[in-house]
Amino acid sequence: MPERMTRDFDILVHHHDGDAALARLKEAGYQVASELSIPGYMLNAPDGTEIDLLLIPFEWLDDALQPDRTDAAGYPVLGLPYLVLMKMETSRPQDLGDLSRMLGLAEEDDLEQVRAAVSRYMPDAAEDLESLIYLGRLEMGEI
């Protein structure tokens, strides 16, 4: 998807590991700034960096947290199917906009992986997914 400038860094953990993750971040000098609209906290690092600690209860999380995907800096990242699932689960307006752009630019092979993940974990959302793909392609000038 086109890059979107954000001021924070997201850390995704199992909801049952949330207390331990929060405690470790506090021990490292991070301070809780606020709770998030989805389960989790916004924290400020000692250097001022904003961190979103996302406490995720979804059944697909074990599959998503496999260490096989990294970004250009070497940090682990969610694969597209799981990023789509997470954004569909949270359904905040920004997430829906992100979804249409990500899906509108995705290759067909990637879309098939997304469709399989949605079919497995959120079968009632399959029609919504197809609508988001269509809208994203329309927005990106692919249609």
C-alpha positions, 0 to 999 in steps of 0.5 A: 500500500502507499506509505502512510506517515504515522507517528507510532510504532505498533507492537502486537501481543497476545491479550493474555501476555498484555500485563507482562508486556506492559510491565516490561515496557514500563521497566524500560522507561516507557510511560502509559499515555492513554488506553487505545480504542481497541484493546491496548495502550499508547506509550511514550518511549524515553526518547519520545517515540510513541508505541501502540501496544495492541493486546489482540485476542483473535484466534488467528494470532498464533499463525500471524506471529510466525517470524517469517516476515520482516520489513526493510529494517528487519522488524517482524511484520504481519503478513497481508492476510493477517493485517487485513483480518486485524483491520477488519476486526477493528473496523475503525475508519482509518483501518477501512481506508487502509484496507481499500488501499492495501487491497486495491494494490495487492497482486492476485496471488496475495488476494487469494491468500487474503480470501483464504484467511478471511474464509477461514477466520471471518467467513461472514466478512467475505462479501465485505472483503470483495467490496473493499477489494473493488473499492480499492481497485477503483480508488487506485485506478485499477478499474 
